[in-house]
Structure formats: C-alpha cells, structure tokens
Amino acid sequence: MTTANSLAQINAAIQACPSGQVVYLAAGTYNIGQITFGYKSGVTLRGAGAGKTVIYPSVSSQAITNSYPSYSEAAGISVASGYTRGSTTITLASSPTSHFIVGSLLVISEDASPDKWDTGIGTYYRTGLTSNLYNLTSTRVFHFTSRITAVNGNNITIAAPIPLDFSASLGVKAYAPTSDGCTSLCGVEDLTIDGHDVCYEVVLFAGADRCWLKNVEAKNSGGSIGIVRLNRCAQFELRKCFIRDTTGYPANSDGYGTVFYYGTSNSLMVDCIVNKVACLNMSNGAAGNAFVYNYARDTCRASVFGRGVQINHGPHGFMELIEGNILPTVVNDGYHGSASHTIVFRNSVNGLNSTQTLQRKLLNLCRGSYYHSVVGNILGDSSWDPLYYDQPYPVSYIGAIYALGWPGADSLDLGGYTSVPWTGWAKSTSVPDADVYGTLVRHANYDYYNDDVIYIDGEDTDIQDSLFYDSKPDYFGGLLWPPIGPDVSGYVTDIPARWRWDRYVITGNLDDIFTDDIGEITGFVNRETVFLTVSEDEVAKLYVEIPKKRAVVGTSVVYNVHAEPWHDFVGDITLDVTGLPTNATDAYGQNPIAYNGNTTVTVTTTDVSAGTYSMYITGTSEGGDVASVRVVLEITESADADIKVPFRRIRAKQGDNAVFTIQADALSGYTDNVDLSVSGVPTGATSEFGATPIAYNGSTTLTVDTGTAAVGEHELIITGEGPA
C-alpha cells in the first residue's frame, strides 16, 4: 500500500503502483486537480471512508479519469461470421492488424437501418450525431464492447457473449483501439468526491475494462452531462455508491446521476442511491448492462418530473436489465435514437417525487422503443390516482401507467411536438409509433389504475424471484427476498439501498449510507410511510370501503361511501358519479350526506357491455370541493367465484408445517359452495384443508406437512371449482 498527499504524488503513486496493490488516501480534504489512472492495470485508489477522505478538485472537467483509447473508422475490419447472439468468437474477413491483441477491448458495430429486423418494425437509428473517438462515425451506431481473450489467425475470442444478432447486410465490422494501452482492473473506493459545482463531471472512465467504483459518494456536479460517465467501457461496476446533488437541481438541463455512453457493455450498477439528479442512469447506445436494486429518491430535469432509469437517449441501445429498483419512472425517450429488448423486472415504479408531479408517466416508452418486456412490477403508489392505464394521444402531462409510442418524452404540448427529427426516420413524427405497443410484453404487473395484477391470458402467473441472482444475495441481510412484486406481501418491501437511506434520514450520519448491517435496527424504529395533502379549497375527503367491485351483466353493485371533514367544516355534501358505463345507472342511499356521514352508491349494469370501467365518486359543497375517489367496476357475462391466497410464498423447514390461508371471493349472484383441491405436493409431504368445500364467501386453510420433502422450492396449485 502506498500513501500519497499532493496531486503529483497521487498520480505518480498510481503509475508506480504494482498490479493488485492500493494507493491509500488518508482522511482529510484534498484540494487538487485531476487524478488520472492513465493506462494502468490492477490499481485501487482507496480512501478512509466517504465523508472522511474528500477529493475537492479545482478543475472544471473531471476529478478522476483515465487515458482514453482512440478508435479509427478506417481501422475497422469486416466480420465474416460469429456476430450472432451468444457467440464468443468472431471470424474476421481479413487478417487482424497489430491492434487486435489479447487484453485489448474490441468493438463490434454495424450501419444504421430503418428496418433492423425482418418483422417490418421500423428501428431507424438517428444519424447525424457528432463523430468522435467514442462513436466512431455518425452512421455506425449499433455497438457492443468486450475484451479480447484470444487471437488465432482471423478468429477473435471475446470475454462476454454477443447479446443480440448483428446483420450481415449492414456491414458488420470489428474495431480495436489504435492507441496503445487500456485501463483495466482499476477501482476507486471509500471516499467522497465533491465537484462543488465546478466540475461538470465527477468521474469519467473511457475504454476501461473491468474497473469499478465502490462505497463512493459523488456529488455537486453534472451540470452539462452527468456526475459519473462511462464511455465504451466493458464490465464496469458501480456498487453501493451515493450519487447526489447535481448542479442547479431542480432546474438542471442535464445532470444525470450516471451515464452509460456509446457501446458501454456488460456493466453493472447495483445497490446505489441517487438523490437530486436528473435520473439514476441515462444509457446512450449501451448494450447488455444491468441496473439492479438501486434506489432513486428525487429525480428532476428542467423542473419537470424526472426519470428513474432512462433506457436510451442516443444511438441504438439494447438488452438492458432493470431489476428490483425503487424509482419514479422508466423512460425510453426516442429523442436521438431507438432501443430494444430491455427487461423491466420486479421494480417499484412509483411516480413519486417530493416536489414535482408534471409528466407522471411511469413507463414512458416513446417512438423507437421495441421488444421491451415489463414483468412482475408494481406500477404506481397508493398516494396518488393515475388517470389512465395507456395514456391517450395527445394529452399533456399527468397521470398514466403507460405512455407508448409518443414522438417525444418531455413536451407539455405534445399535440404539435415532434422532438428532434431523426434523419431518415420512417415513421411519422406527429402520431404515436404503434409498433411500440405491438412489440411490448406486459405480464404479471400490479398497477394502481386497475388495482389489480394484469396477466397475459394463458401465461404462467408465477414469476421467478430474480433474473440476476440465483438466490438471495448476502448484502440483503435480514431483508425479505424477493423484495418487490405482485406475489410479495405488501407488494413493495425494503431493498438495502432504501433501507440505508431511511437510516441516514433519521440519523444524518453518512456512515449509515454505506453500512453493511442491513436489517439491523439499533436505537430507532422501522419506517412507516404516511402521506400529507395540503389543499386550499377541499373541505372534506371521501372514502370507499371496497373501491373495486365485480358484477354480472344486469346486476347491481354497492359502494359504501364515507365522508370525513377537514378542520371545522360542517356542511352537507352532494355526491355524483362520473364515468358510468353506457346504459348503467346510479342511485344513492342518501344524497346529500352530512360532512361526517355515510351512504351507499348503487350502480346497476342493465344492458352494459362486459369489461372493466373506471369511475369517480365526487362530492361538492357550498363550502368548497370535496376530493374525488376512483372506483373500478368489472362486468362479466356469468357468475363465478375466485379463490385468493394472500400470502403465496411460505418457507418451512423439513418436518415443519406451512399454512396457507385461502379466501373465496364471489361474483355478484354466485351463492354455491367452492370445492378445493391441491396438486404438486412434493414427495414426502402431506396436505390437508381445514374445510372443503367452503362457502362462496368463506375461508379456510391448507396445511402442508413438509415431512421428508426435498429441500428447494416446490410449486403447488390450489384449485377452486363450483357448479357450472
């Protein structure tokens, strides 16, 4: 370990440091210029801890960076074969130059095309972007970066497999850096970098291989792009970092938390916290990266509701995984180019921001957003009511679970907004791109518009715990696993990043942001979320006991409504229902009601078409408005009953019992018993119902004695049946 103090000493120590060793910065504030790793390999720059070792740079560029490898379009070599998904070996059409060496990074790219896939889906990548050493040329904007591990004649073996097919017709080429050297296996740990609104970025790594930031606080910068930026890196890791306070927040024009630029591939952002930045991450032509179990607190850009993860904002990005995060939105903005094949899995996409609500569109997938999958997420939050499930076009800014195929992400006047025209864009810039909807997979998501889990008919309703981890990771400590999903009690529980943030809010101690004692409570109680609404003109609040009802066509449903006054309001409240289905009628047990009264609202469905309808029960009074409450009515053709299991995942040791509670939920008019059965009980285990059949509105238990059943997860199917 080498200890250094001045900038010259630090940079000299990094260059002299043997591979696998550490340059240590003791506690203190370092008022210095730019630290650089050059082309070093195997060096860690480590401080005494965030908030203890503080880098306070005097430069306007980056506080910490490396030497940039440069690429030349002329040095690209055509790829004859091996450029398909899963391949780790490509064959060049001619002999590789001296730049193709083991340990160097390799970039594979192809030309832009208005029809990348044979389906006819238009995936034009915008041309005209500035050519530079990261982007090669403005027309080659579909990139993947990996490390060369072997060179045998014309055959080049790479470390990470190609995630998506390249196309022979689009001139696939391979590039190695024409400059000497590559930064590899270098990291920054356990310190604070304070850009103090002077640096336009805190950290920039370009063309870096298997480098990392860990336990780093990066703050007060990102005025022009982002706080941490990666350009054409491979297998970079951001772990347990605290990235916050972009310059000018919330009016910042950019100021992204992290930016994965042109061709950055197979990199990971995990267990990080961001606050008061434009978004958790902005990808820009990146491929095959993962953003898992991060917490985005407040995100905002140009004083408009911010993004959680921005899938793409440039040349075509593809095959990203967004899993287990708690964040306000997911955006593929369609501004500079397209993106495809991202998986959004088991996230809480909540639409929350402490100061902003404009453009609350949770899954905002604009034009050029193709083949994305949204599975197992919790979309929305109980503190606000979305107005739409799929937001219609054009509508200005607020309240939708999905906004699909819009020409641009940010306009408040989308009726005439065309964003930045893409050169050669084959689709209209004034109407939504219908292929966004047509290629989107949405399955097993709970959303607060429907107040229900929406499945694809015929698909498995159980989803796996994680696409990234085989089992609960150690850093989750005492927290639940999986933490988020439609099969999780309460839908959203803590991830370590939010757990640490909540401790930090209580204590103000920066050490709590980086603690490893996850789930350990020492001296304070767990968080309980509450909501405060401040209003100038509302005089009372309405509550509906069960806001979602089901009915057979021709029957009626009854909503129980209660009023609760604000402060000293004592007037009567007149009720009305808006959004009634065609031919439906409403009736009231009493109307108006007292300021603290209650009544019933009966909706009769004679001659109403089957379907799901969203309605609002609204109150008015001479003293002022009464807040509306949204209710949902599902109308079906025939009566039946559901069975519900509130807690579907239960753990038990061998020889112990697991007890599932089962509830019957009858549709209007159904009064028969429900017979219960179970299948899939593992060998060595036995099962018994508390009662079967049960009444149409009854409940019972299923007890499984695990006996000698094999260790592991077993899928049981509980079936309820009644007479036709």
C-alpha positions in Angstrom: 0.0 0.0 0.0 1.3 3.4 -1.0 0.2 6.6 0.8 0.1 9.9 -1.2 -1.0 13.5 -0.5 -0.4 16.0 -3.3 -1.8 15.6 -6.8 1.7 14.9 -8.2 2.3 12.3 -5.5 -1.1 10.7 -6.1 -0.7 10.4 -9.9 2.9 9.3 -9.5 1.9 6.7 -7.0 -0.8 5.3 -9.3 1.7 4.9 -12.1 4.3 3.3 -9.9 1.8 1.0 -8.1 2.3 -2.7 -8.8 -0.8 -4.6 -10.0 -3.0 -5.8 -7.3 -1.9 -3.1 -4.8 -3.6 0.0 -3.3 -2.8 3.8 -3.3 -4.3 5.0 0.0 -5.6 8.5 0.7 -5.8 9.1 4.4 -8.6 11.1 6.0 -8.7 14.7 5.0 -9.7 17.1 2.3 -7.6 17.1 -0.9 -7.8 20.4 -2.8 -6.2 19.2 -6.0 -6.6 18.9 -9.8 -7.4 15.9 -11.9 -6.4 12.4 -10.7 -5.8 10.0 -13.6 -5.2 6.3 -13.9 -3.6 6.6 -17.3 -3.5 3.1 -18.9 -2.7 1.3 -15.6 -3.9 -2.2 -14.6 -4.7 -3.6 -11.2 -4.6 -0.4 -9.1 -7.1 0.6 -6.4 -7.4 4.2 -5.2 -8.8 3.9 -1.7 -9.8 6.4 1.0 -10.5 6.2 4.7 -14.3 6.3 4.0 -16.9 8.5 2.4 -17.0 11.8 4.2 -13.6 11.2 5.7 -11.4 11.3 2.6 -12.7 14.1 0.4 -11.5 15.0 -3.0 -12.2 18.7 -3.7 -11.0 19.3 -7.3 -10.0 22.6 -8.8 -10.5 21.5 -12.4 -13.7 22.1 -14.5 -13.5 18.8 -16.3 -13.4 15.5 -14.2 -11.9 15.0 -10.8 -11.0 11.3 -11.6 -10.4 9.9 -15.1 -8.2 7.6 -17.2 -6.5 7.8 -20.5 -8.8 7.4 -23.5 -8.2 4.7 -26.1 -8.9 6.0 -29.6 -10.6 4.2 -32.5 -10.4 4.8 -36.2 -13.2 4.0 -38.7 -10.5 3.2 -41.3 -9.0 0.6 -39.0 -12.3 -1.4 -38.8 -12.2 -4.9 -40.3 -15.3 -6.6 -41.7 -16.6 -9.6 -39.7 -17.3 -12.7 -41.8 -19.1 -14.8 -39.2 -19.8 -15.3 -35.4 -21.7 -12.0 -34.9 -24.9 -13.7 -33.6 -26.4 -13.8 -30.2 -24.4 -15.9 -27.7 -21.3 -16.1 -29.8 -17.9 -15.5 -28.1 -15.8 -16.0 -31.3 -15.9 -13.9 -34.4 -14.1 -14.5 -37.7 -12.6 -11.5 -39.5 -12.8 -11.3 -43.3 -9.1 -10.4 -43.4 -6.1 -10.7 -41.1 -6.2 -8.6 -37.9 -3.9 -5.7 -37.5 -1.4 -5.4 -34.7 -4.0 -3.6 -32.6 -6.1 -6.8 -32.1 -4.2 -8.1 -29.1 -5.2 -10.1 -26.0 -6.4 -7.8 -23.2 -7.5 -5.0 -25.6 -11.1 -4.0 -25.9 -13.0 -4.9 -29.1 -15.9 -3.0 -30.5 -18.4 -4.6 -32.9 -20.7 -2.3 -34.8 -22.9 -2.1 -37.9 -24.5 0.6 -40.1 -27.9 2.1 -39.2 -31.0 0.8 -40.9 -34.7 1.8 -40.9 -35.6 -1.9 -40.7 -33.3 -3.8 -38.4 -35.5 -6.9 -38.1 -37.5 -8.7 -40.8 -40.7 -8.0 -39.0 -41.1 -4.6 -40.7 -40.7 -2.8 -37.4 -39.0 0.5 -38.1 -35.9 0.8 -35.9 -34.2 3.6 -37.6 -31.2 4.8 -35.6 -30.8 8.6 -35.9 -27.8 9.7 -37.9 -26.0 13.0 -37.7 -24.6 12.6 -34.2 -21.2 14.1 -33.8 -18.3 11.8 -34.7 -15.8 11.3 -32.0 -13.4 8.7 -30.6 -16.3 7.1 -28.7 -18.9 6.9 -31.5 -16.5 6.0 -34.4 -18.7 7.6 -37.1 -22.2 9.0 -37.2 -23.6 6.1 -39.2 -22.3 3.2 -37.1 -24.5 3.4 -34.0 -25.2 -0.2 -33.0 -22.3 -1.2 -30.8 -21.1 -3.9 -28.4 -17.9 -3.9 -26.5 -16.0 -6.8 -25.0 -12.4 -7.8 -24.2 -10.2 -9.9 -26.5 -9.2 -13.1 -24.8 -7.5 -15.0 -27.7 -6.4 -14.3 -31.2 -6.0 -17.3 -33.5 -5.4 -16.3 -37.1 -8.6 -14.5 -38.2 -10.6 -15.8 -35.2 -11.0 -13.4 -32.3 -12.4 -14.8 -29.0 -14.0 -12.3 -26.6 -14.9 -12.4 -22.9 -18.6 -11.7 -23.0 -21.0 -13.2 -25.5 -22.7 -11.1 -28.1 -26.2 -10.3 -26.7 -28.2 -9.7 -29.9 -27.7 -10.6 -33.6 -25.9 -8.2 -35.8 -26.9 -8.2 -39.5 -24.7 -9.3 -42.4 -26.4 -6.8 -44.7 -25.4 -3.9 -42.5 -21.7 -4.2 -42.9 -20.6 -5.7 -39.5 -17.1 -4.5 -38.5 -14.8 -5.0 -35.6 -12.5 -2.3 -34.1 -9.6 -2.4 -31.7 -8.1 0.8 -30.3 -5.4 2.4 -32.4 -3.9 3.9 -29.3 -1.6 1.9 -27.0 -2.9 0.7 -23.7 -6.1 0.1 -21.9 -7.1 0.9 -18.3 -8.1 -2.4 -16.7 -8.9 -3.8 -13.2 -8.7 -0.3 -11.5 -11.1 0.9 -8.9 -12.0 3.9 -6.7 -13.2 3.0 -3.2 -14.2 4.5 0.2 -14.1 8.3 -0.4 -16.1 11.4 -1.3 -15.6 13.4 -4.5 -17.2 16.8 -4.2 -17.4 18.7 -7.5 -18.6 21.8 -5.6 -20.4 22.9 -8.8 -17.1 23.4 -10.6 -16.5 20.1 -12.2 -19.1 19.3 -15.0 -18.5 15.6 -14.1 -17.0 13.9 -11.1 -15.8 10.7 -12.7 -15.2 9.7 -16.3 -13.8 6.3 -17.4 -13.4 5.7 -21.2 -12.5 2.5 -22.8 -11.9 0.9 -19.4 -12.0 -2.8 -18.7 -13.4 -4.4 -15.5 -12.9 -1.2 -13.5 -15.2 -0.1 -10.6 -16.5 2.5 -8.1 -17.4 1.1 -4.7 -18.6 2.9 -1.5 -18.0 6.3 -3.2 -20.0 9.5 -2.5 -20.1 11.6 -5.7 -21.8 15.0 -5.5 -22.3 18.6 -6.6 -21.5 18.4 -10.3 -23.0 17.1 -13.6 -24.1 20.4 -14.9 -23.5 19.5 -18.6 -23.9 15.7 -18.7 -23.7 13.6 -15.6 -21.9 13.0 -12.3 -20.4 9.6 -13.3 -19.9 8.8 -17.0 -18.7 5.7 -18.7 -17.7 5.7 -22.4 -17.3 2.5 -24.3 -16.4 0.5 -21.1 -16.7 -3.2 -20.6 -17.7 -5.0 -17.4 -17.6 -1.8 -15.3 -19.2 -2.0 -11.8 -20.8 0.7 -9.7 -21.6 -0.8 -6.3 -23.0 0.8 -3.2 -22.4 4.4 -4.3 -24.2 7.6 -3.2 -24.6 9.9 -6.2 -26.3 13.2 -5.4 -26.9 16.9 -5.9 -26.4 17.7 -9.5 -25.5 21.3 -10.3 -28.6 23.6 -10.4 -31.2 21.0 -9.3 -34.1 21.0 -10.0 -33.7 23.4 -12.9 -30.7 21.4 -14.3 -30.8 20.9 -18.1 -28.8 17.6 -17.7 -27.1 16.4 -14.6 -27.7 12.7 -14.8 -26.6 10.5 -11.9 -24.7 8.1 -14.1 -24.4 7.9 -17.9 -23.5 4.7 -19.9 -22.3 6.1 -23.2 -21.7 4.6 -26.7 -21.1 0.9 -26.5 -20.6 0.5 -22.8 -21.5 -3.1 -22.3 -21.9 -5.8 -19.7 -21.6 -3.3 -16.9 -23.4 -3.2 -13.6 -25.0 -0.6 -11.3 -26.1 -2.3 -8.1 -27.2 -1.2 -4.6 -26.7 2.5 -5.3 -28.6 5.6 -4.1 -29.2 8.7 -6.2 -30.9 11.9 -5.0 -31.5 15.2 -6.6 -30.2 14.3 -10.1 -31.9 14.0 -13.5 -32.1 10.2 -13.3 -30.5 7.2 -11.8 -28.9 6.3 -15.2 -29.1 7.6 -18.8 -28.0 5.0 -21.3 -26.8 6.3 -24.7 -26.2 3.5 -27.2 -25.2 1.0 -24.4 -25.7 -2.8 -24.6 -26.2 -5.7 -22.2 -26.0 -3.8 -18.9 -27.8 -4.4 -15.6 -29.3 -1.9 -13.2 -30.4 -3.8 -10.1 -31.6 -3.0 -6.6 -30.9 0.7 -6.7 -32.9 3.5 -5.1 -33.8 6.7 -6.9 -35.1 9.3 -4.4 -35.8 12.6 -6.1 -35.0 12.9 -9.8 -35.8 16.0 -11.9 -34.6 17.7 -15.1 -35.5 21.3 -16.1 -38.0 21.4 -13.3 -40.1 18.6 -14.9 -40.7 15.2 -13.3 -37.6 13.2 -13.6 -36.6 9.7 -14.8 -35.6 6.7 -12.8 -33.8 4.8 -15.5 -33.6 6.3 -19.0 -33.2 3.2 -21.3 -31.8 5.2 -24.2 -31.1 8.7 -25.3 -28.8 8.2 -28.3 -27.6 5.5 -30.8 -29.5 2.2 -30.5 -29.2 0.6 -27.1 -30.3 -3.0 -26.4 -30.6 -5.9 -24.0 -30.6 -4.0 -20.7 -31.9 -5.5 -17.4 -33.7 -3.2 -14.9 -34.5 -5.3 -11.8 -35.5 -4.7 -8.2 -35.1 -0.9 -8.2 -37.3 1.6 -6.5 -37.6 4.6 -8.8 -40.1 7.1 -10.2 -40.2 6.2 -13.9 -38.7 4.2 -16.7 -38.2 6.2 -19.9 -37.0 5.3 -23.4 -37.2 8.8 -24.8 -36.9 8.3 -28.6 -35.1 11.6 -28.9 -31.8 10.8 -30.5 -32.5 7.2 -31.5 -34.1 3.8 -30.7 -33.7 1.0 -28.2 -34.9 -2.6 -27.9 -35.1 -5.8 -25.8 -34.8 -4.2 -22.3 -36.4 -6.2 -19.5 -38.1 -4.3 -16.6 -38.5 -6.9 -13.9 -39.8 -6.7 -10.3 -39.3 -2.9 -9.8 -41.4 -0.4 -7.9 -42.0 2.3 -10.5 -43.9 4.6 -8.1 -44.2 8.1 -9.7 -43.0 9.7 -6.5 -41.0 13.0 -6.2 -41.1 15.3 -3.2 -41.6 18.5 -5.4 -42.7 17.5 -8.9 -45.7 15.7 -10.4 -45.6 17.0 -14.0 -45.3 14.3 -16.7 -46.0 11.5 -14.2 -45.9 8.8 -16.9 -44.4 5.7 -15.3 -43.5 3.5 -18.3 -42.8 6.3 -20.9 -41.7 4.3 -24.0 -41.5 6.8 -26.9 -41.1 6.1 -30.6 -38.4 3.6 -31.5 -38.9 1.6 -28.2 -39.2 -2.0 -29.4 -39.4 -5.5 -27.9 -39.3 -4.3 -24.3 -40.7 -6.6 -21.5 -42.3 -5.3 -18.4 -42.9 -8.2 -16.0 -43.6 -8.5 -12.2 -43.5 -4.8 -11.4 -45.5 -2.7 -9.0 -46.6 0.4 -11.0 -47.8 3.4 -9.2 -48.4 4.2 -5.5 -51.3 4.3 -3.1 -50.7 8.1 -2.5 -52.0 9.2 -6.0 -54.5 8.1 -8.5 -53.5 7.6 -12.2 -55.9 8.9 -14.8 -55.0 6.4 -17.5 -53.7 2.9 -18.0 -52.5 3.6 -21.5 -52.3 7.3 -21.9 -54.2 8.6 -25.0 -52.6 10.8 -27.5 -52.3 13.8 -27.4 -52.7 14.6 -23.8 -50.4 16.9 -22.0 -48.8 15.9 -18.8 -50.1 13.8 -15.9 -51.1 10.5 -14.5 -50.6 7.4 -16.7 -49.2 3.9 -16.1 -48.0 3.6 -19.7 -47.3 6.2 -22.4 -46.5 4.3 -25.5 -45.1 5.4 -28.9 -45.2 9.1 -28.3 -42.9 11.3 -30.6 -41.1 12.9 -27.6 -40.8 12.4 -23.9 -40.7 15.9 -22.5 -43.1 18.2 -24.2 -46.0 19.7 -22.3 -47.8 20.4 -25.6 -47.5 17.0 -27.3 -50.1 17.8 -29.9 -47.7 19.7 -32.0 -44.4 18.4 -30.6 -42.0 16.5 -32.9 -38.9 16.4 -30.7 -35.7 16.2 -32.8 -36.4 14.7 -36.3 -34.4 11.6 -37.0 -32.6 11.7 -40.3 -34.5 9.2 -42.5 -37.0 8.4 -39.8 -39.5 6.1 -41.4 -42.4 6.8 -39.0 -44.5 9.9 -38.5 -43.2 12.4 -36.0 -46.7 13.7 -35.2 -48.6 10.5 -34.3 -47.6 7.7 -31.9 -45.5 4.8 -33.1 -47.9 1.8 -33.0 -45.1 -0.7 -33.1 -44.0 0.3 -29.6 -47.3 -1.2 -28.3 -47.2 -4.1 -30.8 -43.9 -5.4 -29.6 -44.3 -4.7 -25.9 -44.7 -7.6 -23.4 -46.6 -6.7 -20.3 -47.2 -9.5 -17.8 -47.9 -10.0 -14.0 -47.7 -6.4 -13.1 -49.8 -4.8 -10.3 -50.8 -1.3 -11.2 -52.7 1.3 -9.2 -55.1 2.2 -12.1 -56.6 -1.3 -12.3 -55.8 -2.0 -8.6 -55.0 -5.5 -9.7 -52.4 -7.7 -11.3 -52.7 -7.9 -15.1 -51.6 -11.1 -16.7 -51.3 -12.3 -20.3 -54.0 -14.9 -20.7 -52.7 -18.4 -20.7 -49.2 -17.4 -19.3 -47.8 -18.7 -16.1 -48.9 -16.4 -13.2 -45.9 -17.3 -11.1 -42.6 -15.5 -11.8 -39.1 -16.3 -10.6 -37.5 -14.4 -7.8 -34.8 -12.8 -9.9 -33.3 -12.8 -13.4 -29.9 -11.6 -12.0 -29.4 -13.7 -8.8 -29.8 -17.4 -8.3 -30.7 -16.9 -4.7 -31.0 -14.1 -2.1 -27.7 -12.1 -2.2 -25.8 -11.7 1.1 -26.0 -7.9 1.1 -29.7 -8.1 1.7 -29.0 -9.1 5.3 -32.3 -9.5 7.2 -34.5 -8.0 4.5 -37.1 -10.0 2.6 -36.4 -11.8 -0.7 -37.7 -11.1 -3.3 -38.4 -7.6 -2.1 -40.9 -6.4 -4.8 -43.6 -8.0 -6.8 -47.2 -9.0 -7.1 -46.5 -12.1 -5.1 -44.9 -10.2 -2.2 -47.0 -9.3 0.8 -47.5 -5.5 0.7 -46.1 -5.5 -2.9 -43.0 -3.4 -2.1 -40.7 -4.0 0.8 -37.2 -2.5 1.5 -34.2 -3.0 -0.7 -30.9 -2.4 1.1 -30.4 0.9 -0.7 -33.7 2.3 0.6 -33.2 0.8 4.0 -29.8 2.6 4.3 -31.4 5.9 3.0 -34.0 5.7 5.7 -31.4 5.2 8.4 -29.5 8.2 7.0 -32.6 10.4 7.1 -33.1 9.6 10.7 -29.5 9.9 11.9 -27.9 12.3 9.4 -24.8 10.1 9.7 -23.2 9.4 6.3 -21.8 6.1 7.6 -25.4 4.8 7.5 -25.5 5.2 3.7 -22.6 2.7 3.5 -23.4 0.3 6.4 -23.3 -3.4 5.9 -25.6 -4.1 8.8 -28.7 -4.3 6.7 -31.9 -5.1 8.6 -30.2 -4.5 12.0 -32.2 -1.8 14.0 -30.1 0.0 16.5 -31.7 2.7 18.5 -34.7 3.6 16.3 -37.8 2.0 14.8 -38.6 0.9 11.3 -40.1 3.4 8.8 -43.8 3.8 8.3 -44.8 5.7 5.2 -47.5 8.4 5.7 -48.9 11.0 3.2 -49.9 14.6 3.8 -52.1 16.5 1.4 -52.3 20.3 1.8 -55.2 21.9 -0.1 -56.6 25.4 -0.3 -60.2 24.5 -1.4 -61.0 20.9 -0.5 -63.3 20.8 2.5 -63.8 17.1 3.0 -62.4 13.7 2.0 -64.4 10.7 0.6 -63.5 7.1 1.3 -64.9 3.9 -0.3 -64.6 0.7 1.6 -64.0 -1.6 -1.3 -63.3 0.5 -4.4 -63.1 -2.4 -6.8 -66.2 -4.5 -7.5 -67.3 -7.2 -9.8 -70.8 -7.8 -11.2 -72.6 -10.0 -13.7 -74.3 -8.0 -16.6 -77.8 -6.9 -15.4 -77.0 -7.0 -11.7 -76.0 -4.2 -9.3 -73.0 -3.4 -7.1 -73.0 -1.3 -4.0 -70.1 1.0 -2.9 -70.1 2.1 0.7 -69.0 5.8 0.9 -67.9 7.7 4.0 -67.1 11.4 4.4 -64.5 12.9 6.7 -64.3 16.7 7.0 -61.3 18.9 7.0 -60.8 21.1 10.1 -64.2 22.6 11.2 -66.2 22.1 8.0 -69.9 21.2 8.8 -71.8 21.5 5.5 -73.7 18.9 3.5 -72.0 17.1 0.6 -73.7 16.2 -2.7 -72.4 13.2 -4.5 -72.2 12.4 -8.2 -70.7 9.5 -10.2 -68.7 10.3 -13.4 -67.5 7.8 -15.9 -70.5 5.5 -15.7 -70.6 2.8 -18.4 -73.1 3.4 -21.2 -76.6 2.3 -20.1 -75.5 2.0 -16.4 -77.5 3.9 -13.8 -76.5 5.2 -10.3 -78.6 5.5 -7.2 -77.9 6.8 -3.6 -79.0 5.6 -0.2 -78.9 9.2 0.8 -77.8 12.3 -1.1 -76.6 14.8 0.0 -74.9 13.4 3.1 -73.6 15.2 6.2 -70.0 16.3 6.4 -69.3 13.2 8.6 -71.9 11.0 7.2 -72.0 7.9 5.0 -74.2 6.4 2.3 -74.3 3.8 -0.5 -73.9 4.3 -4.2 -75.6 1.6 -6.2 -74.6 1.1 -9.9 -77.0 -1.1 -12.0 -75.5 -2.7 -15.1 -78.6 -3.5 -17.2 -77.6 -3.7 -20.9 -74.0 -2.8 -20.1 -71.2 -4.4 -22.1 -68.8 -6.7 -20.3 -65.5 -5.0 -19.5 -63.6 -3.1 -16.8 -64.7 0.5 -16.1 -63.0 3.3 -14.1 -65.4 5.8 -12.4 -65.1 8.7 -9.9 -67.4 9.4 -7.0 -67.2 13.1 -6.4 -68.5 15.4 -3.7 -69.4 19.1 -3.9 -70.5 21.5 -1.2 -71.2 25.2 -0.9 -68.2 25.5 1.3 -65.8 24.1 -1.4 -64.9 21.0 -3.3 -64.7 17.5 -1.8 -61.9 15.2 -3.1 -63.0 12.6 -5.7 -62.2 8.9 -5.2 -61.7 6.5 -8.1 -63.6 3.2 -8.1 -63.4 0.3 -10.5 -66.3 -1.9 -11.9 -65.6 -5.2 -13.7 -68.6 -6.6 -15.5 -68.7 -10.2 -16.7 -71.2 -12.4 -18.5 -71.6 -15.1 -15.9 -71.4 -15.6 -12.1 -68.5 -17.5 -10.5 -66.1 -17.2 -7.7 -62.3 -16.6 -7.3 -60.1 -18.1 -4.7 -57.4 -15.9 -3.2 -54.3 -16.7 -1.2 -53.0 -13.5 0.4 -49.5 -15.0 1.1 -48.4 -17.2 -1.7 -44.8 -17.8 -0.7 -44.2 -19.6 2.6 -40.9 -21.1 3.8 -40.8 -24.1 6.2 -38.0 -26.4 7.4 -38.2 -30.2 6.7 -40.7 -31.7 9.1 -42.5 -28.4 9.8 -45.9 -27.2 8.7 -46.6 -24.5 6.1 -50.1 -23.0 6.4 -51.7 -21.1 3.5 -54.9 -19.1 4.1 -57.5 -19.4 1.3 -60.4 -17.0 0.7 -63.4 -17.3 -1.6 -64.5 -14.2 -3.4 -67.9 -14.5 -5.0 -69.0 -12.6 -8.1 -72.5 -11.0 -7.9 -75.2 -13.6 -7.8 -73.0 -16.6 -7.0 -74.1 -18.5 -3.9 -72.8 -22.0 -4.4 -70.0 -23.8 -2.4 -66.5 -24.0 -3.7 -64.7 -27.3 -3.8 -60.9 -27.1 -3.2 -58.1 -29.4 -4.3 -54.3 -29.1 -4.4 -51.7 -30.6 -6.8 -48.0 -30.5 -6.8 -47.5 -31.6 -3.2 -43.9 -32.9 -3.2 -43.0 -36.5 -2.4 -42.6 -37.0 1.3 -45.0 -34.2 2.2 -48.7 -34.4 3.0 -51.5 -31.8 2.8 -54.9 -31.1 4.4 -57.6 -28.5 4.0 -59.2 -27.1 7.1 -62.5 -27.4 5.2 -63.7 -28.3 1.7 -66.0 -27.3 0.2 -66.2 -23.7 1.6 -69.0 -21.2 1.2 -68.9 -18.8 -1.7 -67.7 -16.0 0.7 -65.9 -18.3 3.2 -62.3 -19.0 4.0 -60.1 -21.9 5.2 -56.5 -23.1 5.4 -54.3 -25.5 3.6 -51.7 -27.1 5.9 -48.7 -28.8 4.2 -46.6 -31.0 6.5 -43.2 -30.9 4.7 -42.2 -34.3 6.2 -39.2 -35.5 4.2 -39.8 -33.4 1.1 -36.6 -32.4 -0.8 -35.1 -29.1 0.0 -35.9 -26.5 -2.6 -38.9 -24.6 -4.0 -42.0 -26.6 -4.9 -44.9 -25.3 -7.0 -48.4 -26.2 -5.6 -51.6 -25.3 -7.5 -54.7 -24.7 -5.4 -57.9 -25.1 -7.5 -61.4 -24.0 -6.7 -64.4 -25.4 -8.5 -68.1 -24.9 -8.4 -71.2 -26.0 -10.4 -71.5 -24.5 -13.9 
